[in-house]
Amino acid sequence: MRETRKIVVGNSKEDKMASQFEVLIDILLQIPDNNQDYDYIFDLSTVTFAYPLVLTSIAAIKKSLENKGCKVEVNSNTSKISPYLYHIHFPTPFDYIETPDWQQVLTQYKTKTYLPICLIHTGISNERVRNDIESIFTQIMQTQLTLQTNIKSAISFIISEIIDNIDQHSMAPFGYIMVQHYPKKGFLQICIIDRGDGILNSYIRNGFINIETHSKALEEALNGRSTKINEKGRGFGISTSRKMLVKGLGGEFFLMTGNALFVYTKVHEQIIELDVKQAWDGTILAIGIPTHAPKTFNIIDYL
């Protein structure tokens, strides 16, 4: 009989993205290396407030473990946020491929302050629908939020760039996205995740044998280095987004791949190398966007 491991999910100490990554890293440390040999219960019973980063990550981890043959349960019925979890499609993401009237279903979120955890399918065959859902996500956010036109354009650009990145580089069949607006706190959080190859393996797959660590791969990607040896300047399509977000809007930009975590805020920019036990298979992008842009912000300055 297989042993069941209990994964205790904690509360973020504050709404800063760094605190949310601390919760995620604690979760990763509770999952053993030979994770396919166990079943799991993710315990959210004491969680009183949860953010997109943690919830979307758990949904992705759950799916990965199930694909390995593990039985995974989520205990959230006694949690104070249980009704909220139901409405954001946690822990089973909204899948538009399996929902014939998915456009009408998503349109219902126009009056909410959030968009559910949603699968973003990759590949050429899904390109049209992927573009449609990207457009609907952007339209709903613009309806939900009373934002200046330049911030709306910036959000649209950032989402488009990152989703394209998952499609072109991750080698994953799908990614995950969730959006939450906090009107009283004055910011928007977007989390986009995949459980694909990660940046390092993308470079290795294309012949970059001199890039040997996740932190080195992340550094090269941030510097705009293409995964194709004879191609320059394309990179991972994240350079424009991060500068626009942090320097232009005063937001937060966090990117994790393997055991490397890039932290970029108004006061801090650093690649942190984590313990290998804290590694993430694929990539995680978590961004915080203020709902009020500086008067001097102009999206043209970053394109």
WOPEVEN-V9623 format. One record per backbone hydrogen bond with DSSP energy under -0.5 kcal/mol. NH is the residue of the N-H (numbers start at 1). CO is the residue of the C=O. E is the energy in kcal/mol with one decimal. If there is no record, write none. Layout:
BEGIN
{{NH | CO | E} {NH | CO | E}}
END
This chain:
BEGIN
{{5 | 3 | -0.5} {5 | 39 | -3.3} {7 | 5 | -0.6} {7 | 41 | -3.2} {8 | 6 | -0.7} {9 | 7 | -0.5} {9 | 43 | -2.5} {10 | 8 | -0.6} {12 | 49 | -0.6} {19 | 16 | -0.7} {20 | 16 | -1.2} {21 | 17 | -2.1} {22 | 18 | -1.5} {23 | 19 | -1.3} {24 | 20 | -2.0} {25 | 21 | -2.9} {26 | 22 | -1.9} {27 | 23 | -1.7} {28 | 24 | -2.4} {29 | 25 | -2.1} {30 | 26 | -0.8} {30 | 27 | -0.9} {31 | 27 | -0.5} {31 | 28 | -1.0} {32 | 30 | -0.6} {35 | 32 | -0.6} {35 | 33 | -1.4} {37 | 34 | -2.1} {38 | 35 | -1.2} {39 | 3 | -2.3} {40 | 71 | -2.9} {41 | 5 | -2.4} {42 | 73 | -2.9} {43 | 7 | -3.0} {43 | 41 | -0.7} {44 | 42 | -0.8} {44 | 75 | -2.9} {47 | 44 | -1.6} {55 | 51 | -2.1} {56 | 52 | -2.8} {57 | 53 | -1.8} {58 | 54 | -2.3} {59 | 55 | -2.1} {60 | 56 | -2.0} {61 | 57 | -2.8} {62 | 58 | -2.9} {63 | 59 | -1.8} {64 | 60 | -2.1} {65 | 61 | -2.6} {66 | 62 | -2.3} {67 | 63 | -1.9} {68 | 64 | -0.7} {68 | 65 | -0.8} {69 | 66 | -1.6} {70 | 65 | -2.2} {72 | 70 | -0.6} {73 | 40 | -2.5} {75 | 42 | -3.0} {76 | 74 | -0.9} {79 | 76 | -1.2} {80 | 47 | -0.6} {81 | 47 | -0.6} {82 | 79 | -1.5} {85 | 81 | -2.4} {86 | 82 | -1.8} {87 | 83 | -1.7} {88 | 84 | -1.6} {89 | 86 | -1.3} {90 | 85 | -2.5} {93 | 91 | -0.8} {94 | 117 | -3.1} {96 | 94 | -0.6} {98 | 95 | -0.9} {99 | 96 | -0.9} {100 | 98 | -0.5} {102 | 99 | -1.6} {104 | 101 | -0.6} {105 | 101 | -2.0} {106 | 102 | -2.6} {107 | 103 | -1.8} {108 | 104 | -0.9} {108 | 105 | -0.8} {109 | 106 | -2.0} {110 | 107 | -1.8} {111 | 108 | -0.7} {112 | 109 | -1.6} {115 | 179 | -2.7} {117 | 88 | -2.7} {118 | 177 | -2.5} {119 | 94 | -2.6} {120 | 175 | -2.7} {121 | 119 | -0.6} {122 | 173 | -2.2} {126 | 123 | -1.1} {127 | 124 | -1.5} {130 | 126 | -2.8} {131 | 127 | -2.5} {132 | 128 | -2.1} {133 | 129 | -2.7} {134 | 130 | -2.1} {135 | 131 | -2.1} {136 | 132 | -2.5} {137 | 133 | -2.7} {138 | 134 | -2.0} {139 | 135 | -2.6} {140 | 136 | -2.8} {141 | 137 | -2.3} {142 | 138 | -2.2} {143 | 139 | -1.7} {144 | 140 | -2.9} {145 | 141 | -2.5} {147 | 145 | -1.4} {151 | 148 | -0.6} {152 | 148 | -2.1} {153 | 149 | -2.3} {154 | 150 | -1.8} {155 | 151 | -2.7} {156 | 152 | -2.2} {157 | 153 | -2.2} {158 | 154 | -2.6} {159 | 155 | -2.5} {160 | 156 | -2.1} {161 | 157 | -2.5} {162 | 158 | -2.2} {163 | 159 | -2.4} {164 | 160 | -2.1} {165 | 161 | -1.4} {166 | 162 | -1.9} {167 | 163 | -2.1} {168 | 164 | -2.3} {169 | 165 | -2.2} {170 | 165 | -0.5} {170 | 166 | -1.4} {175 | 120 | -2.5} {176 | 193 | -2.9} {177 | 118 | -1.9} {178 | 191 | -1.9} {179 | 115 | -1.2} {180 | 189 | -2.5} {181 | 113 | -3.4} {182 | 187 | -2.8} {183 | 181 | -0.6} {185 | 182 | -0.5} {186 | 182 | -1.6} {187 | 182 | -1.3} {188 | 289 | -2.6} {189 | 180 | -3.0} {190 | 287 | -2.2} {191 | 178 | -2.5} {192 | 285 | -2.7} {193 | 176 | -2.4} {194 | 283 | -2.4} {195 | 174 | -0.6} {197 | 170 | -3.2} {201 | 197 | -0.6} {202 | 198 | -1.3} {203 | 199 | -1.9} {204 | 200 | -2.5} {205 | 201 | -2.5} {206 | 202 | -0.8} {206 | 203 | -0.8} {207 | 204 | -1.9} {208 | 203 | -2.1} {209 | 207 | -1.7} {211 | 208 | -1.3} {212 | 210 | -0.8} {217 | 213 | -2.3} {218 | 214 | -2.5} {219 | 215 | -2.1} {220 | 216 | -2.4} {221 | 217 | -2.3} {222 | 218 | -2.5} {223 | 219 | -1.4} {224 | 221 | -1.5} {225 | 220 | -2.6} {229 | 227 | -0.6} {231 | 228 | -2.0} {236 | 221 | -0.7} {237 | 234 | -1.1} {242 | 238 | -2.1} {243 | 239 | -1.8} {244 | 240 | -2.4} {245 | 241 | -2.6} {246 | 242 | -2.6} {247 | 243 | -1.2} {248 | 243 | -1.4} {249 | 244 | -1.3} {250 | 246 | -0.9} {251 | 245 | -2.6} {252 | 288 | -2.1} {253 | 264 | -2.4} {254 | 286 | -2.2} {255 | 262 | -2.0} {256 | 284 | -2.6} {257 | 260 | -2.4} {258 | 280 | -2.0} {258 | 282 | -0.7} {260 | 257 | -2.1} {261 | 272 | -2.7} {262 | 255 | -3.4} {263 | 261 | -0.5} {263 | 270 | -3.1} {264 | 253 | -2.0} {265 | 268 | -3.5} {270 | 263 | -2.3} {272 | 261 | -3.6} {272 | 270 | -0.6} {274 | 259 | -3.6} {274 | 272 | -0.7} {278 | 275 | -2.1} {279 | 276 | -1.5} {280 | 258 | -2.6} {282 | 280 | -0.9} {283 | 194 | -1.1} {284 | 256 | -2.5} {285 | 192 | -2.5} {286 | 254 | -2.5} {287 | 190 | -2.5} {288 | 252 | -1.9} {289 | 188 | -3.3} {291 | 186 | -2.0} {297 | 294 | -2.0} {301 | 298 | -1.8} {302 | 299 | -1.9} {303 | 300 | -1.1}}
END
